[in-house]
Amino acid sequence: MRRDYYVTVCSACRCASCWHAEFMCQANRHAGTVEVLASELRREDREHPRYFSVSKLREVCGDVRYAT
């Protein structure tokens, strides 16, 4: 079983790639951020999982916060 972890995403589009400034949504200027479990983002299927993979989060954020 895969260990779940938190991902910070744009509160408007719920995409990590937007918060990472790779593919920004039109509402990003007024949006905040929200932390969502990776499993939830996989179910929503808004972007490819590579944008919120453990290796990508380590590259962009420096670390990953696992769910307990």
N, CA, C and O atoms as a CHARMM CRD file, in Angstrom:
* protein
*
  272
    1    1 MET  N      0.84100  -1.19600   0.00000 PROA 1      0.00000
    2    1 MET  CA     0.00000   0.00000   0.00000 PROA 1      0.00000
    3    1 MET  C      0.88100   1.25200   0.00000 PROA 1      0.00000
    4    1 MET  O      1.88800   1.32300   0.70500 PROA 1      0.00000
    5    2 ARG  N      0.48500   2.21500  -0.79200 PROA 2      0.00000
    6    2 ARG  CA     1.21300   3.47400  -0.92800 PROA 2      0.00000
    7    2 ARG  C      0.95800   4.35300   0.29900 PROA 2      0.00000
    8    2 ARG  O     -0.17300   4.44300   0.77700 PROA 2      0.00000
    9    3 ARG  N      1.98900   4.98500   0.79400 PROA 3      0.00000
   10    3 ARG  CA     1.86800   5.88400   1.93800 PROA 3      0.00000
   11    3 ARG  C      1.36600   7.24100   1.46500 PROA 3      0.00000
   12    3 ARG  O      1.94200   7.83100   0.55200 PROA 3      0.00000
   13    4 ASP  N      0.29500   7.74000   2.08100 PROA 4      0.00000
   14    4 ASP  CA    -0.31000   9.00200   1.65400 PROA 4      0.00000
   15    4 ASP  C      0.46400  10.18900   2.22200 PROA 4      0.00000
   16    4 ASP  O      1.10600  10.08300   3.26800 PROA 4      0.00000
   17    5 TYR  N      0.39700  11.30200   1.53200 PROA 5      0.00000
   18    5 TYR  CA     1.12800  12.50800   1.93400 PROA 5      0.00000
   19    5 TYR  C      0.33900  13.74400   1.51000 PROA 5      0.00000
   20    5 TYR  O     -0.55200  13.67800   0.66300 PROA 5      0.00000
   21    6 TYR  N      0.69500  14.86900   2.12300 PROA 6      0.00000
   22    6 TYR  CA     0.01100  16.13000   1.84800 PROA 6      0.00000
   23    6 TYR  C      0.69600  16.87400   0.70100 PROA 6      0.00000
   24    6 TYR  O      1.91800  16.85800   0.55700 PROA 6      0.00000
   25    7 VAL  N     -0.13600  17.51900  -0.10200 PROA 7      0.00000
   26    7 VAL  CA     0.34500  18.30200  -1.23700 PROA 7      0.00000
   27    7 VAL  C     -0.27600  19.69200  -1.13100 PROA 7      0.00000
   28    7 VAL  O     -1.48700  19.81800  -0.95100 PROA 7      0.00000
   29    8 THR  N      0.53200  20.71600  -1.24100 PROA 8      0.00000
   30    8 THR  CA     0.02100  22.08300  -1.28300 PROA 8      0.00000
   31    8 THR  C     -0.37300  22.38800  -2.72200 PROA 8      0.00000
   32    8 THR  O      0.42000  22.21500  -3.64700 PROA 8      0.00000
   33    9 VAL  N     -1.61200  22.84600  -2.89700 PROA 9      0.00000
   34    9 VAL  CA    -2.13300  23.14300  -4.23100 PROA 9      0.00000
   35    9 VAL  C     -2.78700  24.52000  -4.23700 PROA 9      0.00000
   36    9 VAL  O     -3.08500  25.07600  -3.18000 PROA 9      0.00000
   37   10 CYS  N     -3.00400  25.05200  -5.40100 PROA 10     0.00000
   38   10 CYS  CA    -3.74000  26.30200  -5.57900 PROA 10     0.00000
   39   10 CYS  C     -5.17800  26.09300  -5.10400 PROA 10     0.00000
   40   10 CYS  O     -5.79800  25.08600  -5.44600 PROA 10     0.00000
   41   11 SER  N     -5.70300  27.01100  -4.33600 PROA 11     0.00000
   42   11 SER  CA    -7.06300  26.85600  -3.81000 PROA 11     0.00000
   43   11 SER  C     -8.13200  27.04000  -4.89000 PROA 11     0.00000
   44   11 SER  O     -9.26700  26.59800  -4.70800 PROA 11     0.00000
   45   12 ALA  N     -7.79300  27.67900  -5.99900 PROA 12     0.00000
   46   12 ALA  CA    -8.77300  27.90000  -7.06800 PROA 12     0.00000
   47   12 ALA  C     -8.91200  26.67800  -7.97500 PROA 12     0.00000
   48   12 ALA  O    -10.02800  26.23100  -8.24200 PROA 12     0.00000
   49   13 CYS  N     -7.80400  26.14400  -8.44500 PROA 13     0.00000
   50   13 CYS  CA    -7.86700  25.03700  -9.40500 PROA 13     0.00000
   51   13 CYS  C     -7.47800  23.68600  -8.80500 PROA 13     0.00000
   52   13 CYS  O     -7.65900  22.64400  -9.43500 PROA 13     0.00000
   53   14 ARG  N     -6.94400  23.71200  -7.58500 PROA 14     0.00000
   54   14 ARG  CA    -6.51400  22.50000  -6.87200 PROA 14     0.00000
   55   14 ARG  C     -5.45400  21.71000  -7.63800 PROA 14     0.00000
   56   14 ARG  O     -5.48900  20.48000  -7.68100 PROA 14     0.00000
   57   15 CYS  N     -4.51200  22.43700  -8.24200 PROA 15     0.00000
   58   15 CYS  CA    -3.41000  21.80400  -8.96400 PROA 15     0.00000
   59   15 CYS  C     -2.07100  22.21800  -8.35100 PROA 15     0.00000
   60   15 CYS  O     -1.84700  23.39000  -8.05000 PROA 15     0.00000
   61   16 ALA  N     -1.19300  21.24200  -8.17300 PROA 16     0.00000
   62   16 ALA  CA     0.14600  21.52700  -7.65600 PROA 16     0.00000
   63   16 ALA  C      0.96700  22.28500  -8.69300 PROA 16     0.00000
   64   16 ALA  O      1.76600  23.15300  -8.34100 PROA 16     0.00000
   65   17 SER  N      0.77200  21.96000  -9.96400 PROA 17     0.00000
   66   17 SER  CA     1.53900  22.62300 -11.01300 PROA 17     0.00000
   67   17 SER  C      1.26000  24.12600 -11.05400 PROA 17     0.00000
   68   17 SER  O      2.12900  24.89700 -11.46200 PROA 17     0.00000
   69   18 CYS  N      0.08600  24.55000 -10.64800 PROA 18     0.00000
   70   18 CYS  CA    -0.24000  25.97400 -10.58000 PROA 18     0.00000
   71   18 CYS  C      0.53800  26.61700  -9.42800 PROA 18     0.00000
   72   18 CYS  O      1.17100  27.65800  -9.60200 PROA 18     0.00000
   73   19 TRP  N      0.48300  25.99500  -8.26500 PROA 19     0.00000
   74   19 TRP  CA     1.19600  26.54600  -7.10600 PROA 19     0.00000
   75   19 TRP  C      2.69700  26.55700  -7.34900 PROA 19     0.00000
   76   19 TRP  O      3.39600  27.43600  -6.84400 PROA 19     0.00000
   77   20 HSD  N      3.20300  25.59600  -8.11300 PROA 20     0.00000
   78   20 HSD  CA     4.63300  25.53700  -8.43700 PROA 20     0.00000
   79   20 HSD  C      4.99300  26.48600  -9.57500 PROA 20     0.00000
   80   20 HSD  O      6.15500  26.55100  -9.97800 PROA 20     0.00000
   81   21 ALA  N      4.01500  27.22100 -10.09600 PROA 21     0.00000
   82   21 ALA  CA     4.19000  28.20800 -11.17200 PROA 21     0.00000
   83   21 ALA  C      4.64700  27.57300 -12.48100 PROA 21     0.00000
   84   21 ALA  O      5.40300  28.18100 -13.23800 PROA 21     0.00000
   85   22 GLU  N      4.19000  26.35600 -12.74600 PROA 22     0.00000
   86   22 GLU  CA     4.49200  25.70500 -14.02000 PROA 22     0.00000
   87   22 GLU  C      3.36700  25.92500 -15.02100 PROA 22     0.00000
   88   22 GLU  O      3.61800  26.30900 -16.16400 PROA 22     0.00000
   89   23 PHE  N      2.14100  25.68600 -14.60200 PROA 23     0.00000
   90   23 PHE  CA     0.94900  25.89000 -15.43300 PROA 23     0.00000
   91   23 PHE  C     -0.07600  26.61000 -14.56300 PROA 23     0.00000
   92   23 PHE  O     -0.84900  25.96900 -13.85100 PROA 23     0.00000
   93   24 MET  N     -0.08500  27.91000 -14.61900 PROA 24     0.00000
   94   24 MET  CA    -0.90900  28.69700 -13.71100 PROA 24     0.00000
   95   24 MET  C     -2.31800  28.91300 -14.25700 PROA 24     0.00000
   96   24 MET  O     -2.50600  29.15800 -15.44900 PROA 24     0.00000
   97   25 CYS  N     -3.30400  28.81900 -13.36400 PROA 25     0.00000
   98   25 CYS  CA    -4.69200  29.03800 -13.74800 PROA 25     0.00000
   99   25 CYS  C     -4.97900  30.54600 -13.80000 PROA 25     0.00000
  100   25 CYS  O     -4.17200  31.35300 -13.33800 PROA 25     0.00000
  101   26 GLN  N     -6.11300  30.90900 -14.35700 PROA 26     0.00000
  102   26 GLN  CA    -6.46300  32.31800 -14.48200 PROA 26     0.00000
  103   26 GLN  C     -6.79200  32.96900 -13.14300 PROA 26     0.00000
  104   26 GLN  O     -6.70600  34.19000 -13.01400 PROA 26     0.00000
  105   27 ALA  N     -7.16400  32.17700 -12.15500 PROA 27     0.00000
  106   27 ALA  CA    -7.53700  32.71700 -10.84800 PROA 27     0.00000
  107   27 ALA  C     -6.37000  32.76300  -9.86800 PROA 27     0.00000
  108   27 ALA  O     -6.56700  33.10200  -8.70100 PROA 27     0.00000
  109   28 ASN  N     -5.17400  32.43500 -10.30800 PROA 28     0.00000
  110   28 ASN  CA    -4.04700  32.30600  -9.37900 PROA 28     0.00000
  111   28 ASN  C     -3.68200  33.58900  -8.64600 PROA 28     0.00000
  112   28 ASN  O     -3.18000  33.52000  -7.52400 PROA 28     0.00000
  113   29 ARG  N     -3.91000  34.73200  -9.22600 PROA 29     0.00000
  114   29 ARG  CA    -3.51100  35.99900  -8.59000 PROA 29     0.00000
  115   29 ARG  C     -4.26600  36.26100  -7.30000 PROA 29     0.00000
  116   29 ARG  O     -3.74900  36.93200  -6.40600 PROA 29     0.00000
  117   30 HSD  N     -5.48300  35.74200  -7.18900 PROA 30     0.00000
  118   30 HSD  CA    -6.30500  35.99100  -6.01700 PROA 30     0.00000
  119   30 HSD  C     -6.54000  34.73200  -5.18900 PROA 30     0.00000
  120   30 HSD  O     -7.25200  34.76200  -4.18600 PROA 30     0.00000
  121   31 ALA  N     -5.94600  33.64500  -5.60900 PROA 31     0.00000
  122   31 ALA  CA    -6.12900  32.36800  -4.91100 PROA 31     0.00000
  123   31 ALA  C     -5.09000  32.21000  -3.80800 PROA 31     0.00000
  124   31 ALA  O     -4.03300  32.84200  -3.82100 PROA 31     0.00000
  125   32 GLY  N     -5.41600  31.37100  -2.88200 PROA 32     0.00000
  126   32 GLY  CA    -4.47800  30.99500  -1.83400 PROA 32     0.00000
  127   32 GLY  C     -3.98600  29.58500  -2.09300 PROA 32     0.00000
  128   32 GLY  O     -3.93400  29.12400  -3.23400 PROA 32     0.00000
  129   33 THR  N     -3.63100  28.91800  -1.02600 PROA 33     0.00000
  130   33 THR  CA    -3.22600  27.52400  -1.13800 PROA 33     0.00000
  131   33 THR  C     -4.01700  26.69400  -0.14100 PROA 33     0.00000
  132   33 THR  O     -4.56900  27.21500   0.82900 PROA 33     0.00000
  133   34 VAL  N     -4.06100  25.41000  -0.39700 PROA 34     0.00000
  134   34 VAL  CA    -4.72700  24.46300   0.48200 PROA 34     0.00000
  135   34 VAL  C     -3.91100  23.17000   0.44700 PROA 34     0.00000
  136   34 VAL  O     -3.32000  22.82800  -0.57700 PROA 34     0.00000
  137   35 GLU  N     -3.88600  22.46200   1.56700 PROA 35     0.00000
  138   35 GLU  CA    -3.19200  21.17400   1.61300 PROA 35     0.00000
  139   35 GLU  C     -4.19900  20.05700   1.43600 PROA 35     0.00000
  140   35 GLU  O     -5.21900  20.00500   2.12200 PROA 35     0.00000
  141   36 VAL  N     -3.89900  19.16100   0.50600 PROA 36     0.00000
  142   36 VAL  CA    -4.78900  18.06800   0.14600 PROA 36     0.00000
  143   36 VAL  C     -3.96400  16.78200   0.12500 PROA 36     0.00000
  144   36 VAL  O     -2.78300  16.80600  -0.21800 PROA 36     0.00000
  145   37 LEU  N     -4.57800  15.67700   0.48700 PROA 37     0.00000
  146   37 LEU  CA    -3.88400  14.39300   0.40800 PROA 37     0.00000
  147   37 LEU  C     -3.68200  14.00000  -1.04900 PROA 37     0.00000
  148   37 LEU  O     -4.54700  14.24200  -1.89100 PROA 37     0.00000
  149   38 ALA  N     -2.55000  13.40000  -1.33800 PROA 38     0.00000
  150   38 ALA  CA    -2.24300  12.96200  -2.69700 PROA 38     0.00000
  151   38 ALA  C     -3.29100  11.98200  -3.20800 PROA 38     0.00000
  152   38 ALA  O     -3.62100  12.00300  -4.39400 PROA 38     0.00000
  153   39 SER  N     -3.81400  11.13300  -2.34900 PROA 39     0.00000
  154   39 SER  CA    -4.83700  10.17100  -2.76900 PROA 39     0.00000
  155   39 SER  C     -6.09000  10.89100  -3.27600 PROA 39     0.00000
  156   39 SER  O     -6.72800  10.43300  -4.22400 PROA 39     0.00000
  157   40 GLU  N     -6.43600  11.99800  -2.65500 PROA 40     0.00000
  158   40 GLU  CA    -7.59300  12.78000  -3.09500 PROA 40     0.00000
  159   40 GLU  C     -7.32600  13.41800  -4.45700 PROA 40     0.00000
  160   40 GLU  O     -8.20700  13.44700  -5.31600 PROA 40     0.00000
  161   41 LEU  N     -6.10900  13.92700  -4.65300 PROA 41     0.00000
  162   41 LEU  CA    -5.75300  14.52100  -5.94300 PROA 41     0.00000
  163   41 LEU  C     -5.77000  13.47500  -7.04700 PROA 41     0.00000
  164   41 LEU  O     -6.16400  13.77300  -8.17400 PROA 41     0.00000
  165   42 ARG  N     -5.35000  12.25400  -6.73800 PROA 42     0.00000
  166   42 ARG  CA    -5.40900  11.18300  -7.73900 PROA 42     0.00000
  167   42 ARG  C     -6.85600  10.90100  -8.14100 PROA 42     0.00000
  168   42 ARG  O     -7.15000  10.70300  -9.32000 PROA 42     0.00000
  169   43 ARG  N     -7.75500  10.88200  -7.16100 PROA 43     0.00000
  170   43 ARG  CA    -9.18100  10.64200  -7.45400 PROA 43     0.00000
  171   43 ARG  C     -9.76300  11.76900  -8.30000 PROA 43     0.00000
  172   43 ARG  O    -10.54000  11.51500  -9.22000 PROA 43     0.00000
  173   44 GLU  N     -9.39000  13.01600  -7.99400 PROA 44     0.00000
  174   44 GLU  CA    -9.90500  14.17000  -8.74400 PROA 44     0.00000
  175   44 GLU  C     -9.39800  14.18500 -10.17800 PROA 44     0.00000
  176   44 GLU  O    -10.09700  14.65700 -11.07500 PROA 44     0.00000
  177   45 ASP  N     -8.19700  13.67700 -10.40500 PROA 45     0.00000
  178   45 ASP  CA    -7.61700  13.53000 -11.73900 PROA 45     0.00000
  179   45 ASP  C     -7.58200  14.84400 -12.52400 PROA 45     0.00000
  180   45 ASP  O     -7.94200  14.87300 -13.70100 PROA 45     0.00000
  181   46 ARG  N     -7.15300  15.92400 -11.87900 PROA 46     0.00000
  182   46 ARG  CA    -7.07200  17.24000 -12.53700 PROA 46     0.00000
  183   46 ARG  C     -5.75000  17.44500 -13.27800 PROA 46     0.00000
  184   46 ARG  O     -5.67800  18.24900 -14.20700 PROA 46     0.00000
  185   47 GLU  N     -4.71200  16.72600 -12.87600 PROA 47     0.00000
  186   47 GLU  CA    -3.40900  16.84600 -13.52200 PROA 47     0.00000
  187   47 GLU  C     -2.66100  15.52700 -13.37000 PROA 47     0.00000
  188   47 GLU  O     -3.03300  14.67800 -12.55900 PROA 47     0.00000
  189   48 HSD  N     -1.61600  15.36900 -14.14900 PROA 48     0.00000
  190   48 HSD  CA    -0.83300  14.13500 -14.08800 PROA 48     0.00000
  191   48 HSD  C     -0.17400  14.02900 -12.70300 PROA 48     0.00000
  192   48 HSD  O      0.32600  15.02700 -12.18300 PROA 48     0.00000
  193   49 PRO  N     -0.17100  12.85100 -12.11300 PROA 49     0.00000
  194   49 PRO  CA     0.41400  12.67900 -10.76800 PROA 49     0.00000
  195   49 PRO  C      1.89000  13.05400 -10.65900 PROA 49     0.00000
  196   49 PRO  O      2.38500  13.25600  -9.55000 PROA 49     0.00000
  197   50 ARG  N      2.59300  13.15200 -11.76100 PROA 50     0.00000
  198   50 ARG  CA     4.01300  13.53400 -11.67300 PROA 50     0.00000
  199   50 ARG  C      4.17900  14.93500 -11.07400 PROA 50     0.00000
  200   50 ARG  O      5.22500  15.24600 -10.50600 PROA 50     0.00000
  201   51 TYR  N      3.14100  15.78600 -11.20200 PROA 51     0.00000
  202   51 TYR  CA     3.23500  17.14300 -10.67000 PROA 51     0.00000
  203   51 TYR  C      3.11900  17.18200  -9.14700 PROA 51     0.00000
  204   51 TYR  O      3.45900  18.19300  -8.53200 PROA 51     0.00000
  205   52 PHE  N      2.64700  16.10300  -8.53200 PROA 52     0.00000
  206   52 PHE  CA     2.59100  16.05400  -7.07600 PROA 52     0.00000
  207   52 PHE  C      3.21500  14.77000  -6.53400 PROA 52     0.00000
  208   52 PHE  O      2.83600  14.28300  -5.46900 PROA 52     0.00000
  209   53 SER  N      4.17500  14.23000  -7.28200 PROA 53     0.00000
  210   53 SER  CA     4.88800  13.03500  -6.83000 PROA 53     0.00000
  211   53 SER  C      5.82100  13.39800  -5.67000 PROA 53     0.00000
  212   53 SER  O      6.15600  14.56500  -5.46700 PROA 53     0.00000
  213   54 VAL  N      6.22600  12.39100  -4.92800 PROA 54     0.00000
  214   54 VAL  CA     7.14400  12.61100  -3.79900 PROA 54     0.00000
  215   54 VAL  C      8.43200  13.25600  -4.29800 PROA 54     0.00000
  216   54 VAL  O      8.93000  14.19600  -3.67900 PROA 54     0.00000
  217   55 SER  N      8.97600  12.76300  -5.40800 PROA 55     0.00000
  218   55 SER  CA    10.23200  13.33200  -5.91800 PROA 55     0.00000
  219   55 SER  C     10.05400  14.78700  -6.35800 PROA 55     0.00000
  220   55 SER  O     10.94200  15.60900  -6.13500 PROA 55     0.00000
  221   56 LYS  N      8.90800  15.11600  -6.98300 PROA 56     0.00000
  222   56 LYS  CA     8.64600  16.50300  -7.39800 PROA 56     0.00000
  223   56 LYS  C      8.51000  17.41400  -6.17500 PROA 56     0.00000
  224   56 LYS  O      9.04200  18.52400  -6.16600 PROA 56     0.00000
  225   57 LEU  N      7.80200  16.94900  -5.14800 PROA 57     0.00000
  226   57 LEU  CA     7.64100  17.77200  -3.94600 PROA 57     0.00000
  227   57 LEU  C      8.97300  17.99100  -3.24900 PROA 57     0.00000
  228   57 LEU  O      9.22500  19.07500  -2.72300 PROA 57     0.00000
  229   58 ARG  N      9.81800  16.98600  -3.23800 PROA 58     0.00000
  230   58 ARG  CA    11.15400  17.16800  -2.64400 PROA 58     0.00000
  231   58 ARG  C     11.96700  18.18600  -3.43500 PROA 58     0.00000
  232   58 ARG  O     12.70300  18.98800  -2.86000 PROA 58     0.00000
  233   59 GLU  N     11.83100  18.14900  -4.74800 PROA 59     0.00000
  234   59 GLU  CA    12.54400  19.10000  -5.61200 PROA 59     0.00000
  235   59 GLU  C     12.05300  20.53300  -5.38300 PROA 59     0.00000
  236   59 GLU  O     12.86100  21.45400  -5.26000 PROA 59     0.00000
  237   60 VAL  N     10.74300  20.72100  -5.32600 PROA 60     0.00000
  238   60 VAL  CA    10.15200  22.05200  -5.23800 PROA 60     0.00000
  239   60 VAL  C     10.10100  22.57300  -3.79500 PROA 60     0.00000
  240   60 VAL  O     10.43400  23.72800  -3.53200 PROA 60     0.00000
  241   61 CYS  N      9.68100  21.71100  -2.87200 PROA 61     0.00000
  242   61 CYS  CA     9.42600  22.13100  -1.48300 PROA 61     0.00000
  243   61 CYS  C     10.53100  21.73400  -0.50800 PROA 61     0.00000
  244   61 CYS  O     10.61800  22.27900   0.59200 PROA 61     0.00000
  245   62 GLY  N     11.36000  20.79900  -0.90700 PROA 62     0.00000
  246   62 GLY  CA    12.44000  20.36300  -0.03900 PROA 62     0.00000
  247   62 GLY  C     12.12200  19.13700   0.79500 PROA 62     0.00000
  248   62 GLY  O     13.03600  18.44100   1.23500 PROA 62     0.00000
  249   63 ASP  N     10.84600  18.85700   1.02400 PROA 63     0.00000
  250   63 ASP  CA    10.46100  17.71500   1.84400 PROA 63     0.00000
  251   63 ASP  C      9.00700  17.35000   1.58600 PROA 63     0.00000
  252   63 ASP  O      8.28900  18.05600   0.87900 PROA 63     0.00000
  253   64 VAL  N      8.59000  16.24400   2.16800 PROA 64     0.00000
  254   64 VAL  CA     7.21600  15.75400   2.04000 PROA 64     0.00000
  255   64 VAL  C      6.68500  15.49700   3.44100 PROA 64     0.00000
  256   64 VAL  O      7.38400  14.94900   4.29300 PROA 64     0.00000
  257   65 ARG  N      5.44500  15.89700   3.66800 PROA 65     0.00000
  258   65 ARG  CA     4.80400  15.63100   4.97200 PROA 65     0.00000
  259   65 ARG  C      3.81100  14.49100   4.79600 PROA 65     0.00000
  260   65 ARG  O      2.78500  14.62800   4.13100 PROA 65     0.00000
  261   66 TYR  N      4.14800  13.36400   5.41000 PROA 66     0.00000
  262   66 TYR  CA     3.31200  12.16700   5.27900 PROA 66     0.00000
  263   66 TYR  C      2.13200  12.23300   6.23300 PROA 66     0.00000
  264   66 TYR  O      2.22400  12.80100   7.32100 PROA 66     0.00000
  265   67 ALA  N      1.02700  11.64600   5.80900 PROA 67     0.00000
  266   67 ALA  CA    -0.17500  11.56300   6.64200 PROA 67     0.00000
  267   67 ALA  C      0.04200  10.45600   7.67400 PROA 67     0.00000
  268   67 ALA  O      0.72100   9.46200   7.41500 PROA 67     0.00000
  269   68 THR  N     -0.54200  10.65400   8.83000 PROA 68     0.00000
  270   68 THR  CA    -0.39700   9.63500   9.87500 PROA 68     0.00000
  271   68 THR  C     -1.58600   8.72100   9.92100 PROA 68     0.00000
  272   68 THR  O     -1.62900   7.80600  10.74300 PROA 68     0.00000
